[in-house]
Amino acid sequence: MAKVDDKKLPIGVKIEPSHVTGNLSSIASNFAGNFTKDQRQQGSAPFSVSWSVSQLDNVVADTKFYFTLPPLQDHFNTDRVAQADTPTIVLDSISLSFDQMNQGHVIDQNTGQPSTTTLWSDVKLILSKITNNPTSSSAIDSIPKTNKLAEVFISGLDLSQMLNTKNPAILRDLSIVMDPYDVYQWNIEHTDVLFSVTIKASFNHPVVERDTQEVVGNYLNGGTDYPAQNAPINTLYGRDNDTLNINTPATGSVISAEDAQYGVQTHFEQVDRKMLQGLEAGRFTTHNQSEVAATPYPKEALKEDSGYFCWNINMLKHAAAGGEINGSNVDGYQFAKSGSAPSTVPGKFLYDKALVPIPYPLTIHHVFLEMSGITDQIRLLPGAITLDKRYVEVGVGILHGVRAQQYDYLQVAHLDTMLTPVSTTALLKERLFPVPIVHSTHGSAGPLGKGYVTQGRPYYAGRQYAFSSSGNRENVCNVDPTVAEAAPSLNGFDQYIEVRCIYGVEPSTAAEWPAGSANKVLGAGGINVYIIGKMQLQR
C-alpha cells in the first residue's frame, strides 16, 4: 500500500522541485527501515503448531489438548483484554492424521496386524473455545465448558474403502480469529485404537520488529533502550537502516534527465535500483558474528523482520496398556532420584527431555506447561495420590555441548509446582500453567517482562560463528531471582533449546507411586511444553 501523496507532472506548467524530488524524497525516507507491514504484499507470517500422541486407546478415549496463543510481551495487556493494537492471530487450517498402515481394517493393538473383520469407524477432531473456573475446588466444576469452533470429520467408510485418501484430513481456509487471552481445546472422538496421531494447526500473525534494545526499551523500560536477555551486543543486533538521498536542485537549475546529481531520470533509477535489488530486513548474517564484519552486509529497509512462533514440545507420550500409566505398570516408566537431587524432587518420577535445534535467531517471550495426561477420568478418580499431592517440574534451557569440547547451559524458564497449589496461577487448574522466564529482583536488575506471572524480559537464542574476548552477549538472569544479572556462561555458543520435565509424587506424601491399577498416573496425552516468541524471517 503506497503512503506517498504524490504530485502529478502537469502539461504546460513549470516543474517545481516538489513534482520530482519532493515525491521521490517521500519514497526515499521509507528505505531507512520504514517500510511497514501494511506496505507489503505479505504483512503476516505463517506459523504452525503440532500435537502428537503415540496411541489413543478405545477404552480411555479421553485425551484432550489445551493451548493458548497470548500476545507477545510488546503487546501483552496485564488486564488480559485485547486492545485495538493487539495483533490478530488467524487460524488458517487444521489437519488430522494417524497411521492406519494403508489398511481398510483396524489395527489390532495386541498383534500390530490388521483385523480380519473389523472395519474403521468415524473419527472426529473438534476445536473448541473453553470457559472454566481455574480456582474451583471441585474436580467436576473444573472440567471446562466448550464452545465448538471447527470440526474435522473422517468417515469410517472412507477409511475402510478409500485407503488413506482421506487420511490425513485437512480443513482449509478457516479464517478463524483466535482470542489472545482465551484457552482452546482439541478433542478427538473415536471408537477404534488410533496409532501415531498428529494434529497440526496453521496460523498467521502480523510481522513484528525483532527485540532490539530500542524495541524492548519501548515496551518494558519506559522508552529507554534496554536489551533482551542473552542478545548480541547492540552494534551487532541493533538496526542498521538503509539510506537513499535525493538531491533537490537549486531554483533556476537546468532541467536534465541524466545529470549525475540532479537528473530526473537519475533520481528515478536510484529508487528503481533499490526496489529491483530487493528490500532487506534483519541482520541475521551480522549478529551471528562477534564483531562487525569487514564486508558490509545489506542495509535494512523493512521495519518488521520477525514472525510469531509457537513450538509444542511433546513429552512423556506413551502407549501404555489401557491408554494410561497407573500403579500396575508405572515401574516401567519411572526413574529413581539420584543422591544429588534436591529434597523437593520425588523419590521416583517420570522423566523426559527434548532437544530442539535453533534454526534462526529468536527470542522467547512465554512458556507454558500443559498436563494433557491428567484426563477428566484421572481428575475425578485419581486413586490414592490426589492431584494436590502431585509434583511437576519443567525447565527450558539453552545448551552448548554437541560435538564440542565443553558443555554448558543457560536457564531460560523454570517452574516447579503441585498440580493444585493453594494460590494457583494456572490458566486451567491442573492443566495449563505459565512457566516464568527467569528474572531478577536484585537492585541492579533490569526491567521485568510481561505475562501471566512475574517473569523476565524476552530471552534471545541464536547461533554465533565467530567470537572475541570482549564479550558477545548481554546479561542474563538466574533461576534464583535474588541473584544479580550477569554475563551468560555460553557467551554466544548457543546450539539447542533443551526442555526437561519431572512428574511424580510429592516427597512428604510417598516415595513413589503406589501399586494397583486404581492409582492413576498419566494418560496418553502426556505433557506438552509450549515455547512462544519471535523468530526472525530468513530474508
Secondary structure, DSSP 4 states (H G I P E B T S, - for coil): -----PPP--TTSPPPHIIIIIHHHHHHGGGTTTB-GGGSS--EEEEEEEEEEEEE-SSS---EEEE--PPPGGG--TT----TTSPPEEEEEEEEE---TT-SEEEPTTTSSEEEEEEPPPEEEEEEEEE--TT-S-TTTTSPEEEEEEEEEE-HHHHHHT-STTSSEEE----EEEPTT--EEEEEE-SS-EEEEEEEEEEEEE-B----HHHHHHHHSTTS--PPBTPBPHHHHS--B-----PPPPTTPPP-SS-TTT-HHHHHHHHHHHHHH------TTTTTSSS--SSPPPPB-BS--EEEEEEEEEES----GGGEEETTTGGGTEEEPPTTS-TTS-SEEEEEEEEEE--S-EEEEEEEEE-TTS-HHHHH---SS-GGGEEEEEEEEEEE-TTSS--EEEEEEEEEEESS-TT---SBTTTEEE-PBP---STT---B--SSSS-BSPEEE---S---TT--B--B--SSTTSPPB--SSTT---EEEEEEEEEE-TTT-SSPPSSTTSEEEETT-EEEEEEEEEE---
